[in-house]
Amino acid sequence: MRPLPRALPAAAAAAALLAGACSSPTTATSRESGPVKVGLIVTTSGPLAAYGQQWLAGFHAGLSYATGDTGAVDGHEIEVTEVDDAADPAKAVSAAKDLIGKGTRIIGGAVASGVAVQVAPIAAQNKVLNISGSAATDAVTGVNRYTFRSGRQTMQDIAATRAMIGDTTGKTVLVFAQDNTFGQANLAATRTNLPGATVTSVLVPPTATDFTPFAAQAKAAHPDLLSVAWAGATAPAMWQALKQQGALEDTTVVTGLDLRASYPTLEVVAADLTLAAHYFAEATTNPVNQAMAAAVKARGGQVDLFTADGFVAAQMLVRAVQASPDDVEKQISALEGWSFDAPKGRQSIRAADHAMLQPMFHARLAGDGGALTPTVVRILTADQTAPPAVAMKQ
């Protein structure tokens, strides 16, 4: 089965590949029916723009895949409207209200964690389906019955980290992160999931451009483990500061593998890093991943960190619309407990709190400069990285 949003102008070769890659594509029926309005509120400008653009590329590839390149489900055209929120929660909330006011019954796409936690209540208030994007904050899981997530959450990142480093009893752990929703969630998850460790932090203002004083604090702390949680265009300068201040010496450094554009900037620190990876193109070779890569390439793009999350969102969308084009209760029932083949492998939506259970990866970067390439060290199953279940709030 394949899920995906609005139709994409994919090349003929990619369309043929996609048509054969799924055992039971959704096809449009001959009966006339109205479109299903979908609103994607995604960050496509500012420091997180690359993440949103990757997510959208995956979404459109997924929509084509899931609908057999028709852009329709059971005669209903998937009509997609995209809005750039610039990672601003106020803009995102305004966009969500505007879209819903115009008859949109399915929204989604939040890239920034701060956006995700503000948009979710709007979905519940208006009883519309919300498929959040790559925002990692744990607060999205179980926030309400109407909200699902297409990506992983911070608890899964930390579970992957814990599996990599083993027993942390008696260890000192320093979380080096941005002082925003994403960084704060990472700190909270680290405290919860590294039993026996003493966890401290250096939280950096998101507006900072000089990271030297913060890197010096990290060096002075002399932690056994330095956990770096960072997102956005300032990552290269951050890593350079940590390296120059000697903060990466005499400690185990754990971080998440970022987007491809960051690989060259990691050349001087790659040997120092233990990488927990959410996704990268080389992580799997299953048919769904291959189909996604072919579709994205046909549109002039390249698979990256959050492409798979967008693809999964489209799969979820199509699954929901197959259940009903406009009955949100039927859509929720169709998604809860659903297991499916995704680019990363087998994934499932936990019915109790809508956590997206999925494989995670240990990775390493090797090579020179722009030729740095990630490889899988270990695949962690969905069971190994499942976040603790939480009670549904609404």
Beta strands, then each sheet from edge to edge (+ up, - down):
strand 1: 36-42
strand 2: 72-73
strand 3: 76-84
strand 4: 106-108
strand 5: 129-132
strand 6: 147-149
strand 7: 172-178
strand 8: 198-204
strand 9: 225-229
strand 10: 252-256
strand 11: 273-277
strand 12: 339-342
strand 13: 345-349
strand 14: 356-357
strand 15: 360-366
strand 16: 373-380
sheet 1: 2+ 3- 1- 4- 5- 6-
sheet 2: 8+ 7+ 9+ 10+ 11+ 15- 16+
sheet 3: 12+ 13- 14+
end
